[in-house]
Amino acid sequence: MKPTNTPKMTQKQAYEYNDKQGTRMVNTQDLIKIKDKEFFKTLNKEMVDDFFLSGTRIEYKDNLMATITPHKGKPITIKVPYVQDKFNPKDKEQVAFLKALFGENAISLVKRLAKGKPIYLWTPNQEYRNKYPTRAVRLYFGEDRFNIFGFNCFSGSGFSHSVSIDSAKQSISNPKKSIGKEILQIEKLANQIRKKGYFFEFKFGDLQ
């Protein structure tokens, strides 16, 4: 996964931009998978100069529940605590929130991103969740802290990045295995026909 830089824009604009380009935004869940050192150098500079705008969106609901959705990814619905303070690793709801954002290795990743600075979480209270339920997840270095915002409205801007979306054909590294039982059944039927003395020419490429 090698991200490319995109112009500074809001998350709404970035969604539309990526849709036209046939790409998707880099989500918070992608950060643990990216190994490109140049990307993280750029990311660190962006988080100092401005915001890193991820493709991850939060849709707040009643009773502190929320659905966290990566751009073109699978949504996760959990309870997101109201917090505007330093991250408490003993708070199970805060830990669960970070894991929903960044994956199972969230704590180690966030510590690496924070570069020794204290980690702060920012989410709105229920009143403001009701007023503006859709929020973009952004990351930012303050003077003395590393901030994870689940607070900013969908219209909040920042620097974002894109990754390519492989077509269905390109994503199949082993076509026979990916398409599954149907192909195996056809091959089995072809072999049975040959054994009975009938001519039958079968090629996997015929089905592509």
Residue pairs with C-beta under 8 A, 6 or more apart in sequence:
1 30
1 33
1 34
1 35
1 36
1 163
2 36
2 39
2 163
3 26
3 30
3 34
3 36
3 39
3 161
3 162
3 163
4 23
4 161
4 162
4 163
5 42
5 159
5 161
6 14
6 17
6 18
6 25
6 159
6 160
6 161
6 162
7 17
8 50
8 157
8 158
8 159
8 160
9 17
9 53
9 157
9 160
10 53
10 136
10 154
10 155
10 156
10 157
11 25
11 53
11 55
11 57
11 136
11 154
11 155
11 156
11 160
12 154
12 155
14 25
14 53
14 55
14 160
15 25
15 55
15 71
18 24
18 25
18 55
18 71
18 162
21 162
22 164
22 165
23 162
23 163
23 164
23 165
24 55
24 71
24 72
24 162
24 163
24 165
25 53
25 54
25 55
25 71
25 160
25 161
25 162
25 163
26 34
26 54
26 55
26 160
26 161
26 162
26 163
27 54
27 55
27 56
27 70
27 71
27 73
28 54
28 56
28 70
28 101
28 102
28 137
28 139
29 56
29 70
29 73
29 101
29 102
29 103
30 70
30 163
31 102
31 109
31 113
32 102
32 103
32 105
32 106
32 109
34 40
39 161
43 52
43 161
44 115
44 141
46 52
46 158
46 159
47 113
47 139
47 140
47 141
47 146
48 141
50 140
50 158
50 159
51 138
51 139
51 140
51 149
51 152
51 156
51 157
51 158
51 159
52 138
52 139
52 140
52 158
52 159
52 160
53 136
53 138
53 156
53 157
53 158
53 159
53 160
54 136
54 137
54 138
54 139
54 160
55 70
55 71
55 72
55 73
55 160
56 68
56 69
56 70
56 71
56 101
56 136
56 137
57 68
57 69
57 71
57 134
57 135
57 136
57 137
57 154
58 66
58 67
58 68
58 69
58 80
58 134
58 135
58 136
58 137
58 150
59 66
59 67
59 69
59 133
59 134
60 66
60 80
60 124
60 129
60 130
60 133
60 134
60 135
61 67
61 129
61 133
62 126
62 130
63 79
63 126
64 79
64 80
64 81
64 82
64 126
64 129
65 77
65 78
65 79
65 80
66 77
66 78
66 79
66 80
66 129
66 150
67 75
67 76
67 77
68 75
68 76
68 77
68 78
68 80
68 100
68 101
68 137
69 75
69 76
72 165
76 100
78 96
78 97
78 100
79 93
79 96
80 93
80 97
80 100
80 123
80 150
81 91
81 93
81 94
81 97
81 123
82 123
82 124
82 125
82 126
83 94
83 121
83 122
83 123
84 120
84 121
84 122
84 123
84 151
85 120
85 121
86 118
86 119
86 120
86 121
86 145
87 94
87 98
87 110
87 118
87 119
87 120
87 121
87 148
88 94
89 95
89 107
94 121
95 106
95 107
97 121
97 123
97 150
98 106
98 107
98 110
98 121
98 148
99 106
101 137
101 148
101 150
102 109
102 110
103 109
110 119
110 146
110 148
111 119
113 139
113 146
114 146
115 146
117 141
117 144
117 145
117 146
118 144
118 145
118 146
119 145
119 146
119 148
120 142
120 145
120 146
120 147
120 148
121 148
121 150
122 147
122 148
122 149
122 150
122 151
123 150
123 151
124 132
124 135
124 150
124 151
132 153
132 154
134 153
134 154
135 150
135 151
135 152
135 153
135 154
136 152
136 153
136 154
136 156
136 158
137 148
137 149
137 150
138 149
138 152
138 156
138 158
139 146
139 147
139 148
139 149
140 146
140 147
140 149
141 147
169 208
172 178
172 179
175 204
175 208
176 183
176 184
176 204
179 207
183 204
183 207
186 202
187 202
190 200
190 202
193 200
194 200
